[in-house]
Amino acid sequence: MGWIYYKKGLFAAAADQLQNAVSLDEAVARKSNRTPSATYHYHLGLALNAKGDKPAAKREIELALRLGEKMPFAEADDARRSLATL
């Protein structure tokens, strides 16, 4: 739902929903001993940036790229480009 909000320009709602998704994904990842979703962190970073929270956006995108080293994700190049603009 968060990504849909982002695409509709509802950035605060997107960030809230994506933060919830990240939290749930991290809990599941811990329980199942897997790597959390880099894509979720990247999308959260984009939403945070769009709502004006550049420091948090940078942290999330950097984390997405670190997670992507363990489990590559399709938007890694986009994430690098986004990070370069922060």
BAFI-783723 format. One record per residue (C-alpha): residue number from 1; x, y, z. Coordinates in Angstrom, 3 decimals. Example, Ala and Ser with C-alpha at 12.3 -4.5 7.8 and 13.67 -1.06 7.14 Angstrom:
// BAFI-783723
  seq        px        py        pz
    1    12.300    -4.500     7.800
    2    13.670    -1.060     7.140
***
This chain:
// BAFI-783723
  seq        px        py        pz
    1     0.000     0.000     0.000
    2     2.876     2.354     0.784
    3     4.275     2.186    -2.732
    4     0.841     3.008    -4.154
    5     0.654     6.056    -1.883
    6     4.104     7.082    -3.089
    7     3.082     6.768    -6.733
    8    -0.008     8.915    -5.993
    9     2.137    11.627    -4.374
   10     0.904    10.941    -0.837
   11     4.405    10.900     0.596
   12     3.681    11.096     4.343
   13     1.172     8.233     4.127
   14     3.630     6.318     1.938
   15     6.427     6.738     4.471
   16     4.175     5.552     7.319
   17     3.012     2.471     5.418
   18     6.482     1.643     4.157
   19     7.923     2.004     7.665
   20     5.338    -0.525     8.838
   21     6.273    -2.849     5.969
   22     9.973    -2.552     6.810
   23     9.315    -3.307    10.487
   24     7.214    -6.367     9.680
   25     9.711    -7.605     7.099
   26    12.618    -7.223     9.527
   27    10.739    -9.195    12.202
   28    10.002   -12.004     9.754
   29    13.589   -11.935     8.483
   30    14.929   -12.330    12.031
   31    12.617   -15.264    12.722
   32    13.400   -17.028     9.457
   33    17.113   -16.162     9.426
   34    17.010   -14.343     6.099
   35    18.046   -10.923     4.800
   36    15.434    -8.157     5.041
   37    14.118    -6.668     1.819
   38    16.429    -4.093     0.295
   39    13.554    -2.957    -1.925
   40    11.385    -2.042     1.063
   41    14.196     0.072     2.517
   42    14.835     1.723    -0.832
   43    11.160     2.562    -1.315
   44    11.001     3.922     2.241
   45    14.036     6.067     1.471
   46    12.344     7.486    -1.616
   47     9.191     8.295     0.351
   48    11.177     9.943     3.137
   49    13.091    12.015     0.617
   50     9.892    13.076    -1.113
   51     8.398    14.243     2.174
   52    11.571    16.220     2.927
   53    13.433    14.022     5.417
   54    16.715    13.756     3.549
   55    18.859    12.405     6.443
   56    16.456     9.515     7.063
   57    16.139     8.933     3.322
   58    19.904     8.684     3.011
   59    20.092     6.182     5.898
   60    17.402     3.966     4.360
   61    18.920     3.998     0.873
   62    22.385     3.277     2.249
   63    20.906     0.378     4.213
   64    19.130    -0.878     1.088
   65    22.436    -0.926    -0.778
   66    24.172    -2.773     2.079
   67    21.372    -5.344     2.158
   68    21.633    -5.581    -1.624
   69    25.206    -6.785    -1.259
   70    23.827    -9.925     0.426
   71    20.749   -10.283    -1.769
   72    20.844    -8.214    -4.981
   73    17.719    -6.249    -5.839
   74    16.477    -4.981    -9.177
   75    16.525    -1.302    -8.256
   76    20.097    -1.180    -6.930
   77    21.308     1.085    -9.745
   78    18.370     3.428    -9.169
   79    19.188     3.420    -5.452
   80    22.799     4.426    -6.159
   81    21.604     7.270    -8.386
   82    19.105     8.407    -5.760
   83    21.752     8.325    -3.041
   84    24.053    10.482    -5.155
   85    21.428    13.234    -5.194
   86    21.014    13.367    -1.397
***
